[in-house]
Amino acid sequence: MTVAASPRTLVVKIGSSSVTTPDGRVDTAAIDKLAVEVAQARRAGHRVVVVTSGAIAAGWTSLSEGRPRPHDLATLQAVAAVGQHLLMRVWSDALAAHGLTAGQVLLAPLDFVHRSQYLHARQTLSRLLELGVVPVVNENDAVADEEIRFGDNDRLAALVAHLVRAGLLVLLTDTAGLLTGDPRREADTSLIEEVVEIDHELESIAGGPGTAVGSGGMGSKLAAAKIAVWSGIEAVIADAARPGVLAAVAASTPGVGTRFRPREVVLPARKLWIAFAIGASGRITVDDGARRALVERGRSLLPAGIVAVSGDFGIDDAVEIVGPDGAVFAKGLVRHAAASLTGWAGLQSDELPEDVSAEVVHRDDLVVLG
């Protein structure tokens, strides 16, 4: 199987379950396999960015002597500092065997929120690719704050794909793709080969984390695919162990993984972050007039359209915006805390205190999800 003739930038993410052995050590054979496929893709003219998990697993294995994996943030950060260079050494050696140079890139969520950092990250990755380097990306787990982090590398990979203007995001895992059910509980499951629209029914199929060493799962991969398709990028979830999987995915070979069609509407990076990469701290229910103003006219949310407020959110937290039917149709960053909004719900702008901004969620901080 040959890689698709049209060269493009590929972002390839491989998870902890695929780069670690059953006892938690770095699986050099798995990394060697993917390095072979990356080299093949490069020879076909593609540019490749690898997003890898496994730093915490690698670090704890070298320190633990068989003890259970820790859960406190300070220890996990220290373990990541030990494991990151061990993991990177394996990648560097594996790619060097095929004449390729690896370049380590550690990213944090704020690199995608602040425009200057976003542009610096894009410039660095673009220059690495221009120099013929294979960027090997991971979250900067050694210093990541528990409240401000990606949580899994699936979302990171999707945001990196947007960052480098990739043509394809490949999420490699330990299953054939998105299945119609959980194969651990249901015998009669089949591969979903193509997804045109990610809806609530599809999201209900995806489960949580599937292994002890991973932080993601099919649910996080579906969330990453959603980020990609809203970026105008095709995404595929496929089996890392399948021979020639990267070439087959790049060539759009039928039956290889689950393929997600990109949307025509493309969101900028900051709105992608708001929509899909940060959790909601509460909900704001609005009336139908406010819903139409947000969806059809691109307005900001004002107190007059608010019917109810739930959750204990603060200023700049993310909230879901719900219509009269109870369905979430938008998400945004609020400019007022829940306690204040509860008392201001339904008020006209001139009824608010003089020093209070009338905008609850500014249109620049609002993403319509429908």
C-alpha positions as CSV (number, residue, x, y, z in Angstrom):
1,M,0.0,0.0,0.0
2,T,1.4,3.4,-1.0
3,V,0.7,6.7,0.7
4,A,-1.7,9.1,-1.1
5,A,0.0,10.9,-4.0
6,S,-1.0,14.4,-2.9
7,P,1.6,15.5,-0.2
8,R,0.2,17.1,2.9
9,T,1.0,17.7,6.6
10,L,0.0,14.7,8.8
11,V,-0.3,14.9,12.6
12,V,0.0,11.5,14.0
13,K,-0.9,10.9,17.7
14,I,-0.1,7.6,19.4
15,G,-1.4,6.9,22.9
16,S,0.1,5.5,26.1
17,S,-1.7,2.1,25.5
18,S,0.1,1.8,22.2
19,V,3.6,3.0,23.3
20,T,3.9,1.1,26.5
21,T,4.2,-2.6,27.3
22,P,1.7,-4.4,29.7
23,D,4.1,-3.7,32.6
24,G,4.2,0.0,31.8
25,R,7.6,0.3,30.1
26,V,8.2,2.1,26.8
27,D,7.4,-0.2,24.0
28,T,10.4,0.3,21.7
29,A,9.1,-2.1,19.1
30,A,5.8,-0.1,18.8
31,I,7.8,3.2,18.4
32,D,10.1,1.5,15.9
33,K,7.1,0.4,13.8
34,L,5.7,3.9,13.7
35,A,9.1,5.4,12.9
36,V,9.2,3.1,9.8
37,E,5.8,4.4,8.7
38,V,6.8,8.0,9.4
39,A,9.9,7.5,7.2
40,Q,7.7,6.0,4.4
41,A,5.3,9.0,4.6
42,R,8.3,11.4,4.4
43,R,9.6,9.7,1.3
44,A,6.2,10.1,-0.2
45,G,6.5,13.8,0.3
46,H,4.4,14.3,3.4
47,R,5.4,16.4,6.4
48,V,4.8,14.6,9.7
49,V,4.3,15.7,13.2
50,V,4.2,13.1,15.9
51,V,2.2,13.7,19.2
52,T,3.2,11.0,21.7
53,S,2.1,10.0,25.1
54,G,4.0,7.9,27.6
55,A,6.3,10.2,29.5
56,I,4.6,9.6,32.9
57,A,4.4,5.8,32.3
58,A,8.1,5.7,31.3
59,G,9.2,7.8,34.3
60,W,7.2,5.8,36.8
61,T,8.4,2.5,35.5
62,S,12.0,3.7,36.0
63,L,11.3,4.9,39.6
64,S,8.6,2.6,40.9
65,E,10.0,-0.9,41.2
66,G,6.5,-2.2,40.7
67,R,4.6,0.1,43.0
68,P,1.1,1.4,42.0
69,R,1.1,4.5,39.9
70,P,0.7,7.7,41.9
71,H,-2.2,10.2,41.5
72,D,-1.0,13.4,43.2
73,L,0.0,16.2,40.9
74,A,3.4,16.9,42.4
75,T,4.6,13.3,42.0
76,L,3.1,13.0,38.5
77,Q,5.0,16.2,37.4
78,A,8.2,14.9,38.9
79,V,7.7,11.5,37.2
80,A,7.1,13.3,33.9
81,A,10.3,15.1,34.2
82,V,12.1,11.8,34.5
83,G,10.2,10.0,31.8
84,Q,10.1,12.7,29.1
85,H,13.8,12.4,28.2
86,L,13.6,8.6,28.3
87,L,10.7,8.6,25.9
88,M,12.3,11.2,23.7
89,R,15.5,9.2,23.5
90,V,13.6,6.2,22.2
91,W,11.9,8.4,19.5
92,S,15.2,10.0,18.6
93,D,16.9,6.7,18.1
94,A,14.0,5.2,16.2
95,L,13.8,8.1,13.7
96,A,17.5,8.4,13.4
97,A,17.6,4.7,12.1
98,H,15.8,6.0,9.0
99,G,17.9,9.2,8.6
100,L,15.4,11.4,10.3
101,T,16.0,14.0,13.0
102,A,13.5,14.4,15.9
103,G,12.8,17.7,17.5
104,Q,11.2,17.8,21.0
105,V,8.3,20.3,21.4
106,L,6.5,20.6,24.8
107,L,3.3,22.5,24.7
108,A,0.9,23.9,27.3
109,P,-2.8,25.0,27.0
110,L,-1.9,28.6,27.3
111,D,0.2,28.3,24.1
112,F,-3.2,28.1,22.3
113,V,-5.0,30.7,24.3
114,H,-2.7,33.7,24.0
115,R,-2.1,34.9,20.5
116,S,1.6,35.7,20.9
117,Q,2.4,32.3,22.3
118,Y,0.2,30.7,19.6
119,L,2.1,32.4,16.9
120,H,5.4,31.5,18.4
121,A,4.4,27.8,18.7
122,R,3.3,27.9,15.0
123,Q,6.5,29.5,13.9
124,T,8.6,26.9,15.8
125,L,6.7,23.9,14.4
126,S,6.7,25.4,10.9
127,R,10.4,26.0,10.9
128,L,11.1,22.5,12.2
129,L,9.1,21.1,9.3
130,E,10.9,23.3,6.8
131,L,14.2,22.0,8.1
132,G,13.1,18.4,7.5
133,V,12.8,17.7,11.3
134,V,10.1,15.4,12.6
135,P,8.6,17.4,15.6
136,V,7.7,15.0,18.5
137,V,5.2,16.8,20.6
138,N,3.9,16.2,24.1
139,E,2.2,18.1,26.8
140,N,4.6,19.8,29.2
141,D,3.4,17.6,32.1
142,A,6.3,18.5,34.3
143,V,5.0,22.0,34.9
144,A,1.3,21.7,33.8
145,D,-1.2,23.1,36.3
146,E,-3.9,20.7,37.3
147,E,-6.6,23.2,36.5
148,I,-5.1,24.4,33.2
149,R,-3.9,21.4,31.2
150,F,-5.1,19.3,28.2
151,G,-5.6,16.2,30.3
152,D,-5.0,13.9,27.3
153,N,-2.9,14.2,24.2
154,D,-5.8,13.6,21.8
155,R,-7.0,17.1,22.3
156,L,-3.5,18.4,22.1
157,A,-3.0,16.6,18.8
158,A,-6.1,18.1,17.3
159,L,-5.0,21.6,18.3
160,V,-1.6,21.0,16.9
161,A,-3.2,19.9,13.6
162,H,-5.0,23.2,13.6
163,L,-1.7,25.0,14.5
164,V,0.3,23.6,11.6
165,R,-2.7,23.7,9.1
166,A,-2.5,19.9,8.7
167,G,-4.5,18.0,6.1
168,L,-5.0,14.9,8.2
169,L,-5.1,14.0,11.9
170,V,-4.4,10.4,12.7
171,L,-5.3,9.1,16.2
172,L,-3.6,5.8,16.7
173,T,-5.0,3.6,19.4
174,D,-5.4,-0.1,20.4
175,T,-8.7,-0.7,18.6
176,A,-9.7,-0.7,14.9
177,G,-11.5,2.6,15.3
178,L,-14.8,3.7,16.7
179,L,-17.0,0.7,17.1
180,T,-20.8,0.3,17.4
181,G,-20.3,-0.9,21.0
182,D,-17.8,-1.8,23.7
183,P,-16.1,-5.1,22.6
184,R,-15.2,-5.8,26.2
185,R,-19.0,-6.2,26.9
186,E,-20.6,-6.8,23.6
187,A,-19.7,-9.6,21.2
188,D,-21.5,-8.2,18.2
189,T,-19.8,-4.9,17.4
190,S,-18.6,-3.5,14.1
191,L,-16.4,-0.7,12.9
192,I,-18.0,2.6,12.0
193,E,-16.1,3.4,8.9
194,E,-17.2,7.0,8.2
195,V,-18.7,9.8,10.3
196,V,-20.3,12.8,8.6
197,E,-21.6,14.5,11.8
198,I,-20.6,13.9,15.4
199,D,-23.9,13.9,17.3
200,H,-25.0,13.0,20.8
201,E,-25.8,9.4,19.8
202,L,-22.3,8.9,18.5
203,E,-20.8,10.5,21.7
204,S,-22.8,8.1,23.8
205,I,-21.1,5.2,22.1
206,A,-17.6,6.4,23.1
207,G,-16.5,5.2,26.5
208,G,-14.0,6.5,29.1
209,P,-10.4,5.6,29.6
210,G,-9.7,2.0,28.7
211,T,-6.3,1.3,30.3
212,A,-4.4,2.0,33.5
213,V,-1.6,3.9,31.8
214,G,-3.7,6.1,29.6
215,S,-5.6,9.3,30.4
216,G,-7.8,9.3,27.4
217,G,-10.1,6.8,25.8
218,M,-12.5,6.7,22.8
219,G,-14.4,9.6,24.3
220,S,-11.4,11.9,24.2
221,K,-10.6,10.7,20.6
222,L,-14.1,11.6,19.5
223,A,-13.6,15.0,21.1
224,A,-10.3,15.4,19.3
225,A,-11.9,14.4,16.0
226,K,-14.6,17.1,16.6
227,I,-11.9,19.7,17.1
228,A,-10.3,18.6,13.8
229,V,-13.4,18.6,11.7
230,W,-14.4,22.1,13.0
231,S,-10.9,23.1,11.9
232,G,-11.6,21.8,8.4
233,I,-9.2,18.9,8.9
234,E,-10.0,15.3,8.1
235,A,-9.5,12.9,11.1
236,V,-9.1,9.1,11.4
237,I,-9.1,6.9,14.4
238,A,-7.2,3.7,13.6
239,D,-5.3,0.7,15.1
240,A,-1.6,1.5,15.8
241,A,-0.7,-2.2,15.5
242,R,-2.1,-2.6,12.0
243,P,0.7,-3.1,9.5
244,G,1.1,-0.1,7.3
245,V,-1.6,1.8,9.0
246,L,-0.3,5.3,8.3
247,A,0.1,4.7,4.6
248,A,-3.4,3.1,4.4
249,V,-5.0,6.0,6.3
250,A,-3.2,8.6,4.2
251,A,-4.3,6.8,1.0
252,S,-8.0,6.7,2.3
253,T,-8.0,2.9,2.1
254,P,-11.6,1.7,2.8
255,G,-12.1,-0.2,6.1
256,V,-9.0,1.2,7.8
257,G,-10.2,3.1,10.9
258,T,-13.0,5.5,11.4
259,R,-12.8,8.5,9.1
260,F,-14.4,11.9,10.0
261,R,-15.3,14.3,7.3
262,P,-14.2,17.9,7.9
263,R,-16.8,20.7,8.1
264,E,-16.9,23.6,5.8
265,V,-17.2,26.0,8.7
266,V,-13.8,26.5,10.3
267,L,-13.3,28.0,13.8
268,P,-10.2,30.0,14.8
269,A,-7.9,28.5,17.4
270,R,-9.2,30.4,20.4
271,K,-12.8,29.5,19.7
272,L,-11.7,25.9,19.2
273,W,-10.2,26.0,22.7
274,I,-13.4,27.5,24.2
275,A,-15.7,25.0,22.4
276,F,-13.9,21.8,22.9
277,A,-10.8,21.9,25.0
278,I,-12.0,23.4,28.3
279,G,-14.8,22.0,30.5
280,A,-17.9,24.0,31.3
281,S,-18.3,25.2,34.9
282,G,-22.0,25.9,34.6
283,R,-25.0,26.6,32.4
284,I,-27.0,29.6,31.4
285,T,-30.5,29.1,30.0
286,V,-31.8,31.7,27.7
287,D,-35.2,32.5,26.0
288,D,-35.8,32.0,22.3
289,G,-35.2,35.6,21.5
290,A,-31.7,35.5,22.9
291,R,-31.1,32.2,21.2
292,R,-32.0,33.7,17.8
293,A,-29.8,36.8,18.5
294,L,-26.8,34.6,19.3
295,V,-27.3,32.1,16.5
296,E,-28.7,34.1,13.7
297,R,-27.4,37.6,14.3
298,G,-24.0,37.0,16.0
299,R,-24.8,39.1,19.0
300,S,-23.4,39.0,22.5
301,L,-25.4,37.5,25.4
302,L,-27.1,40.1,27.6
303,P,-28.9,39.6,31.0
304,A,-32.3,40.4,29.4
305,G,-32.3,37.1,27.6
306,I,-31.3,35.0,30.6
307,V,-33.9,32.7,32.1
308,A,-31.9,30.7,34.6
309,V,-28.3,30.2,35.9
310,S,-26.8,27.0,37.2
311,G,-23.3,26.1,38.5
312,D,-20.8,28.0,40.6
313,F,-18.8,29.6,37.8
314,G,-16.5,32.7,38.1
315,I,-15.4,35.4,35.7
316,D,-13.8,34.0,32.5
317,D,-15.0,30.5,33.2
318,A,-16.6,28.5,30.4
319,V,-20.3,28.0,30.4
320,E,-22.8,26.1,28.2
321,I,-25.7,28.1,26.8
322,V,-29.0,26.3,26.7
323,G,-32.2,27.1,24.8
324,P,-35.8,26.8,26.0
325,D,-35.8,23.2,24.9
326,G,-32.9,22.3,27.2
327,A,-30.5,21.7,24.4
328,V,-26.9,23.1,24.5
329,F,-26.4,25.3,21.4
330,A,-23.4,27.5,22.4
331,K,-20.5,27.8,24.7
332,G,-18.6,30.8,25.9
333,L,-16.5,32.6,28.5
334,V,-18.6,34.6,31.0
335,R,-17.7,38.1,32.2
336,H,-19.7,37.9,35.4
337,A,-19.9,35.3,38.2
338,A,-22.9,33.0,38.7
339,A,-23.9,34.7,41.9
340,S,-24.2,38.1,40.2
341,L,-26.0,36.7,37.1
342,T,-28.6,35.0,39.2
343,G,-29.8,38.3,40.4
344,W,-29.5,40.1,37.0
345,A,-31.4,37.5,35.0
346,G,-34.0,39.1,32.8
347,L,-32.9,42.7,33.5
348,Q,-32.6,45.2,30.7
349,S,-29.1,46.8,30.3
350,D,-30.3,50.1,31.8
351,E,-31.5,48.3,35.0
352,L,-28.0,47.0,35.8
353,P,-25.7,48.8,38.3
354,E,-23.8,51.7,36.6
355,D,-20.4,50.1,36.7
356,V,-21.5,46.7,35.3
357,S,-20.9,45.7,31.7
358,A,-24.1,44.6,30.0
359,E,-22.3,41.8,28.1
360,V,-22.5,38.5,29.9
361,V,-20.7,36.6,27.1
362,H,-19.1,38.7,24.4
363,R,-19.6,37.4,20.8
364,D,-15.8,37.2,20.5
365,D,-15.8,34.7,23.4
366,L,-18.9,32.8,22.1
367,V,-19.0,29.7,19.9
368,V,-22.3,28.5,18.4
369,L,-22.2,24.7,18.3
370,G,-25.2,23.9,16.2
